[in-house]
Amino acid sequence: MIRPGARSPAAGSRGTGRRPAGRRHAGSANIPRPADHLTNVSEAMTLEVEVPESETGDRGADGPADRPRKRRKRSPWVRIPLWVVLGLLAVAVLTPLTVGARVWHQARQDERPRSDAIIVLGAAQYNGRPSPTLQWRLQHALDLYREGVAPAIVTVGGKAPGDNYTEAGAGRTWLIEKGGVPAAEVFAVPVGRDTLGSMEALGKEFDRHQWSSGVIVTDPWHGLRSKKMAEDNGIEAAASPTRSGPSVQTRETQLQYIARETGGYLSYVLLGKSVQVPDETIRRINIDPSRSPSSDPQPTR
């Protein structure tokens, strides 16, 4: 029997919308609620997203994530090769400029100290007749001889394939026959098709005569390299260049000869090789006939 004013369990349950406390505990312990499931899923998703953030986001000052940042700093082994490369580039640029300036400076010098011999470097000859360039050199050597710079003249230079005469022989003959120099005071060294080969043979000729000093007669731009080669073969050398010829005709040809002699000097100093003078039969067409020397030597100045 139900007393008046009392509620049945079912009616109370329906009226308040609450379940009994005991029944609620029993159900929540075994059956997961939808909200709990969503919470677990969001936590799992949060963990998956936080992994890349820890690699690319802000890193702590003391955590292990600071190590990748240290790798971005340049190590000393990266900076040292950079300085080496810059230094090599500077040397590659400044060295030719410095040598070119020395070639130009030496070309402007006219050194005439009292010496044992005057050295005439070879140039082309045509069947025993000196080319204009060789004849200018011979005339300049004759002037130095008459001034008393040295008591002897040495001509040097071999011959090209197919030639019957050597550069040294053609020069000696011209000095004796045209210049009037006694044959006993003119010596020929008919060896070498480049400056280095001629200087090596010339050093032996100087040793044979027990000479030690010489004045080199050549083109202005050739003075620095020829002096260096002569000194390396035991000759105390000076240079008195000619002021005529194709190498001093125009500014363009002067720059060409300076550039070639700069490369020749560096080739000899660094590699021990000589640069052969261009074939004068090609240069001959650029010579002004009006400026060519006469076949007869000039009188003493």
C-alpha positions in Angstrom: 0.0 0.0 0.0 1.3 3.4 -0.8 0.8 6.1 1.7 -0.6 9.5 0.6 2.1 12.0 -0.3 4.8 9.3 -0.9 6.3 8.7 -4.4 7.1 5.5 -5.9 10.7 4.9 -7.0 9.7 4.9 -10.7 7.8 8.0 -10.4 10.5 9.8 -8.5 13.0 8.7 -11.0 10.9 10.0 -13.9 10.0 13.2 -12.2 13.5 14.4 -11.3 15.3 12.9 -14.4 18.0 11.4 -12.1 19.0 7.9 -11.7 19.7 6.3 -8.3 23.2 6.9 -7.1 24.1 3.2 -7.0 23.0 2.5 -10.5 24.9 5.5 -11.8 28.2 4.3 -10.3 27.7 0.8 -11.7 27.1 2.1 -15.3 29.9 4.6 -15.4 32.5 2.2 -14.3 32.0 -0.2 -17.2 30.5 1.8 -20.1 32.6 4.7 -21.5 30.7 7.9 -22.0 30.8 9.7 -25.4 32.5 12.7 -23.9 35.3 10.6 -22.5 35.9 9.0 -25.9 36.1 12.4 -27.5 38.6 13.5 -24.9 40.8 10.5 -25.6 40.7 11.2 -29.3 41.6 14.8 -29.0 44.5 13.9 -26.7 45.8 11.5 -29.3 45.4 14.1 -32.0 47.2 16.6 -29.9 50.1 14.3 -29.4 50.4 13.7 -33.1 50.4 17.4 -33.9 52.9 18.4 -31.1 55.7 16.1 -32.5 56.5 18.3 -35.6 55.9 21.4 -33.5 58.7 20.4 -31.2 61.1 20.1 -34.2 60.2 23.3 -36.0 58.8 25.6 -33.3 60.5 27.5 -30.6 63.1 25.5 -28.7 64.0 25.8 -25.1 67.4 27.3 -24.2 68.5 24.2 -22.3 66.8 21.4 -24.2 68.4 19.0 -26.7 66.5 20.8 -29.4 69.2 23.5 -29.4 71.7 21.2 -31.1 70.4 21.6 -34.7 70.7 25.4 -34.3 74.4 25.0 -33.5 75.0 23.1 -36.8 73.9 26.2 -38.8 77.0 28.1 -37.5 79.9 28.2 -39.9 82.8 26.2 -38.7 86.4 27.4 -39.0 87.0 24.8 -41.7 84.5 26.7 -43.9 86.1 30.1 -43.4 89.7 29.0 -43.9 89.3 27.8 -47.5 87.3 31.0 -48.3 90.3 33.1 -47.2 92.7 30.9 -49.1 90.6 31.2 -52.3 90.5 35.0 -51.9 94.2 35.1 -51.3 94.9 33.0 -54.4 92.7 35.3 -56.5 94.5 38.3 -55.2 97.9 36.8 -56.1 96.6 35.7 -59.6 95.6 39.3 -60.3 98.4 41.3 -58.7 101.3 39.1 -59.8 100.9 39.7 -63.6 100.2 43.4 -63.0 103.4 43.7 -60.9 105.5 41.8 -63.5 104.0 43.9 -66.3 105.0 47.1 -64.4 108.6 45.7 -64.1 108.8 44.9 -67.8 107.6 48.5 -68.6 110.1 50.0 -66.1 113.1 48.0 -67.4 112.2 48.9 -71.0 112.8 52.6 -70.1 116.3 52.0 -68.7 119.5 52.3 -70.7 122.2 50.6 -68.7 125.8 51.1 -70.0 128.3 50.0 -67.4 131.8 49.0 -68.3 131.6 45.3 -69.0 133.5 42.4 -70.5 131.4 42.0 -73.6 128.4 43.4 -75.4 125.7 40.7 -76.0 123.5 40.9 -79.1 120.5 38.7 -78.9 119.5 37.0 -82.1 116.7 37.8 -84.5 115.7 36.6 -87.9 118.1 36.6 -90.8 117.4 36.1 -94.5 120.0 33.9 -96.2 122.9 35.5 -94.2 121.5 39.1 -94.3 120.3 40.4 -91.0 116.6 41.3 -90.7 115.7 44.9 -89.8 115.3 44.0 -86.2 118.6 42.2 -86.0 120.3 45.1 -87.9 119.0 47.6 -85.4 120.5 45.6 -82.6 123.8 45.2 -84.3 124.0 49.0 -85.0 123.2 49.7 -81.3 125.9 47.2 -80.2 128.4 48.9 -82.6 127.6 52.2 -81.0 128.3 50.8 -77.5 131.5 49.2 -78.7 132.7 52.5 -80.2 131.9 54.3 -76.9 134.1 51.9 -75.1 131.4 50.1 -73.1 133.1 46.7 -73.7 136.1 45.5 -75.7 134.3 42.6 -77.3 130.9 41.8 -78.9 129.1 38.4 -78.7 126.3 37.6 -81.2 124.0 34.7 -80.3 121.2 32.7 -82.0 120.9 29.5 -84.0 119.0 28.9 -87.2 115.5 27.8 -88.2 115.0 24.5 -90.0 116.0 24.9 -93.6 118.2 27.9 -93.1 121.8 28.0 -94.3 123.0 30.7 -91.9 122.6 31.2 -88.2 121.5 34.4 -86.5 124.8 34.6 -84.7 126.9 34.1 -87.8 124.9 36.6 -89.9 125.4 39.2 -87.1 129.1 38.6 -86.7 129.7 38.9 -90.5 127.8 42.2 -90.5 129.8 43.7 -87.6 133.1 42.7 -89.3 132.3 43.6 -92.8 129.9 46.6 -92.3 130.9 47.8 -88.9 134.7 47.4 -89.2 135.1 45.6 -85.9 138.2 43.4 -85.8 137.3 39.7 -86.2 139.3 38.8 -83.1 136.8 40.9 -81.0 133.6 39.5 -82.4 132.4 36.1 -81.1 129.5 34.1 -82.4 127.5 31.6 -80.3 125.3 29.9 -83.0 123.1 28.0 -80.5 119.5 28.4 -79.5 116.1 29.1 -81.1 114.9 30.9 -78.0 116.3 33.2 -75.3 116.8 30.5 -72.7 118.8 28.2 -75.1 121.0 31.1 -76.2 121.7 32.2 -72.6 122.7 28.7 -71.5 125.2 28.5 -74.4 126.3 32.1 -73.7 127.1 31.2 -70.1 129.5 28.6 -71.2 131.1 31.0 -73.7 131.7 33.5 -70.8 133.2 30.8 -68.7 135.6 29.9 -71.5 136.8 33.5 -71.8 136.6 34.0 -68.0 134.2 36.9 -68.5 131.7 37.9 -65.8 129.8 40.9 -67.0 127.9 41.9 -70.1 125.5 44.5 -71.6 122.6 42.9 -73.4 121.2 44.5 -76.6 117.7 43.5 -77.4 114.2 45.0 -77.7 113.0 47.2 -74.8 110.4 44.8 -73.5 112.7 41.9 -73.6 115.2 43.4 -71.2 113.8 42.1 -67.9 113.5 38.4 -69.0 116.9 38.3 -70.8 118.6 39.8 -67.8 117.1 37.2 -65.5 118.1 34.4 -67.7 121.7 35.8 -68.1 122.0 36.1 -64.3 120.8 32.6 -63.8 123.7 31.5 -66.1 126.4 33.3 -64.1 126.5 36.6 -66.0 126.3 40.0 -64.3 124.0 41.5 -66.8 122.8 45.0 -67.7 120.4 45.9 -70.6 120.7 48.7 -73.2 117.7 48.2 -75.5 117.2 49.5 -79.0 114.7 52.2 -79.6 113.7 51.2 -83.1 111.8 48.3 -84.6 108.3 46.8 -84.7 108.1 46.4 -81.0 108.1 50.2 -80.3 106.1 51.4 -83.4 102.7 52.0 -81.8 101.0 51.9 -78.5 99.1 48.8 -79.6 102.2 46.8 -80.4 103.9 48.0 -77.2 101.0 46.6 -75.1 101.1 43.4 -77.1 104.8 43.0 -76.4 104.4 43.9 -72.7 101.7 41.3 -72.3 103.8 38.6 -74.1 106.9 39.4 -72.1 104.9 39.3 -68.8 103.7 35.8 -69.7 107.2 34.8 -70.8 108.8 36.0 -67.6 106.3 34.2 -65.4 106.7 31.1 -67.5 110.4 31.1 -67.0 110.3 31.9 -63.3 107.5 29.5 -62.3 108.1 26.7 -64.9 111.6 27.2 -66.1 110.5 27.5 -69.7 111.1 30.0 -72.4 108.6 31.6 -74.8 109.9 31.6 -78.3 109.9 35.0 -80.1 107.2 35.1 -82.8 108.5 34.5 -86.3 109.7 37.7 -87.7 108.8 36.9 -91.2 105.2 37.5 -90.1 106.1 40.7 -88.3 108.1 42.0 -91.2 105.0 43.1 -93.1 104.2 45.6 -90.4 107.6 47.4 -90.6 107.7 50.8 -92.2 110.3 50.7 -94.9 111.2 54.3 -94.3 112.2 53.4 -90.8 114.3 50.4 -91.7 118.1 50.8 -91.1 120.4 51.1 -94.1 122.7 48.2 -94.8 125.7 50.4 -93.9 126.5 51.1 -90.3 125.9 54.6 -89.0 128.9 56.7 -88.1 130.0 57.1 -84.6 127.9 59.6 -82.6 
